[in-house]
Each structure stands twice: as C-alpha cells, then as structure tokens.
Amino acid sequence: MPRTPPTVISLPAAADHVGGPWDGAQAIVLHHTGGRDSRAWLTRTSRPPVSVHTLIPKDGTVVRIVPDGVNAWHVGGSRLGVHGPNERAGSCNEICFGIEIENLGDGKDPYTDEQYWSVGWQVADWWNKAGRALPVITHALIDLAGKRDPYACDLARVLRCVLAWYDG
C-alpha cells in the first residue's frame, strides 16, 4: 500500500452539467477519458453536458468534480435501465458513481501506478462511506453504443488496489 493517500482537490462542474440529488449509488462505473487535459473538458460550460464524480489524471491526483450526493452525467444509454424521473431512457446516472481515468484509450497509453492506487483509494472511500462494497463495473460492460472504456485497464489490479485501501 502507498504510504499516504493521494492528493484530493475539488473543481466545480458547470452547473447545467449535473443532475439533482440522489439517494445513493448502487454501482461505480470506470471510464477512460479518451484524451488529455480532461480537467478543463470536464469543467467547461459548453455542450455536450458531461460530468463525472472523480477524475484521476496521470499523476494520481483525485480530482472531485461532482459532489457525491449529486447526479453526474457520465453514462449515456446503459443496460442497467432507467433510473430517476429526469433521466432519458436507458440512463443509469442516478445510481452510479463515475470515475474518469485520464488515458487515450488506444491500448498504447499506459495507466500509471499512481492512477491505479488513486482509483483504488477512491473506490475504497466510497465503499467505506456506503458501508458496503458497491459493484465496480466498466462503461464497456453496460454501454449500449459500443464504447469500450476503460480500454486496456487492468481491472484485477484496480481491485487489488481497492482492497489495499478498504477498511471493511
């Protein structure tokens, strides 16, 4: 386990890029950003309205963008069904935390050790707060449009890192 928790900072998402309050998550969805400078992209005010609870850049900083008790718009159509009164058909945003991991998603851009540890820390933080282990799923697993993120991410390694931080 790393000696110290990652650096955590908060940046606000654009006000019209988040939904209303929710009763709590039922799962955690992992994504890759598909680009660089995702901090600026995820906090911009232009369209399309996209947001996420947490971004993990290459250095492993935990960048919190949408507060835990608020709906972030990180999953479009999904196999998890319709949730919440304001969601479009097939969205699961109202029941899922979202983590974007900074990565090109081309299979060549490596995920860093710092990213794995920080994703593990963030998932364990949510598990500890929820008092239970929420399922950790990939966007690729539930997406209706064929997205494949987080592409080439070692999910077994992610879960080992989660367990290293988890208090349960």
PABALUM-661590 format. One line per 8 residues: number of its first residue (from 0); their letters; for each residue x, y, z of C-alpha. Coordinates in steps of 0.25 Angstrom, whole numbers, padded with zeros to 4 digits. Layout:
<atoms>
NUM	a	X:Y:Z; ...
</atoms>
This chain:
<atoms>
0	mprtpptv	0000:0000:0000; 0005:0014:-0003; 0010:0022:0010; 0000:0033:0008; -0014:0035:0002; -0014:0043:-0011; -0015:0058:-0013; -0030:0061:-0014
8	islpaaad	-0035:0074:-0020; -0049:0079:-0023; -0053:0086:-0036; -0067:0090:-0039; -0074:0084:-0051; -0083:0094:-0059; -0096:0096:-0052; -0104:0091:-0064
16	hvggpwdg	-0096:0079:-0066; -0101:0072:-0053; -0114:0066:-0049; -0121:0067:-0036; -0119:0060:-0023; -0120:0045:-0021; -0121:0035:-0010; -0108:0028:-0012
24	aqaivlhh	-0100:0020:-0022; -0103:0005:-0026; -0090:0003:-0034; -0077:0010:-0038; -0074:0012:-0053; -0060:0013:-0058; -0057:0021:-0071; -0045:0026:-0079
32	tggrdsra	-0045:0040:-0083; -0040:0037:-0098; -0032:0050:-0098; -0023:0059:-0090; -0026:0071:-0082; -0039:0065:-0077; -0039:0074:-0065; -0042:0086:-0074
40	wltrtsrp	-0052:0078:-0082; -0060:0072:-0071; -0062:0086:-0064; -0065:0094:-0077; -0078:0101:-0079; -0080:0097:-0093; -0088:0086:-0099; -0090:0074:-0098
48	pvsvhtli	-0093:0074:-0084; -0083:0063:-0078; -0079:0062:-0064; -0073:0051:-0054; -0071:0050:-0039; -0056:0048:-0040; -0045:0049:-0050; -0031:0042:-0048
56	pkdgtvvr	-0020:0049:-0056; -0007:0042:-0059; -0001:0048:-0046; -0011:0041:-0038; -0018:0053:-0032; -0032:0051:-0028; -0040:0062:-0035; -0054:0063:-0030
64	ivpdgvna	-0063:0070:-0039; -0078:0066:-0036; -0081:0064:-0021; -0084:0050:-0016; -0099:0053:-0013; -0102:0059:-0027; -0104:0052:-0041; -0093:0053:-0051
72	whvggsrl	-0095:0051:-0065; -0085:0041:-0069; -0093:0029:-0075; -0102:0031:-0087; -0110:0019:-0091; -0108:0007:-0082; -0112:-0008:-0080; -0116:-0004:-0065
80	gvhgpner	-0129:0002:-0069; -0136:0015:-0066; -0134:0022:-0052; -0139:0035:-0047; -0150:0044:-0052; -0142:0053:-0061; -0133:0042:-0068; -0134:0038:-0082
88	agscneic	-0137:0024:-0086; -0126:0015:-0082; -0118:0024:-0073; -0112:0019:-0060; -0106:0033:-0056; -0115:0034:-0044; -0110:0021:-0038; -0095:0021:-0041
96	fgieienl	-0083:0028:-0037; -0073:0031:-0048; -0058:0031:-0049; -0051:0036:-0062; -0037:0031:-0063; -0028:0040:-0072; -0024:0031:-0083; -0025:0032:-0098
104	gdgkdpyt	-0032:0018:-0099; -0023:0014:-0110; -0017:0002:-0103; -0003:0009:-0104; -0005:0020:-0094; -0001:0013:-0081; -0009:0015:-0068; 0001:0019:-0057
112	deqywsvg	0003:0013:-0044; -0002:0026:-0037; -0015:0025:-0045; -0017:0010:-0040; -0014:0014:-0026; -0023:0026:-0027; -0035:0019:-0033; -0034:0008:-0022
120	wqvadwwn	-0034:0019:-0012; -0046:0026:-0018; -0054:0013:-0019; -0050:0009:-0005; -0054:0023:0000; -0068:0021:-0006; -0069:0006:0000; -0065:0011:0014
128	kagralpv	-0075:0022:0013; -0086:0013:0008; -0083:0003:0018; -0083:-0008:0007; -0075:-0012:-0006; -0082:-0006:-0018; -0080:-0013:-0031; -0069:-0007:-0039
136	ithalidl	-0073:-0008:-0054; -0067:-0003:-0067; -0074:0006:-0076; -0072:-0004:-0087; -0080:-0014:-0079; -0092:-0006:-0079; -0092:0003:-0091; -0102:0002:-0102
144	agkrdpya	-0094:0009:-0112; -0081:0000:-0113; -0072:0008:-0104; -0060:0000:-0099; -0055:0008:-0087; -0046:0008:-0079; -0039:0001:-0090; -0027:-0008:-0086
152	cdlarvlr	-0028:-0004:-0072; -0024:-0016:-0063; -0037:-0018:-0054; -0031:-0028:-0045; -0020:-0018:-0042; -0031:-0008:-0039; -0038:-0017:-0029; -0025:-0021:-0022
160	cvlawydg	-0023:-0006:-0020; -0037:-0004:-0015; -0035:-0015:-0005; -0022:-0009:0000; -0029:0003:0004; -0043:-0003:0008; -0046:-0003:0023; -0057:-0013:0023
</atoms>
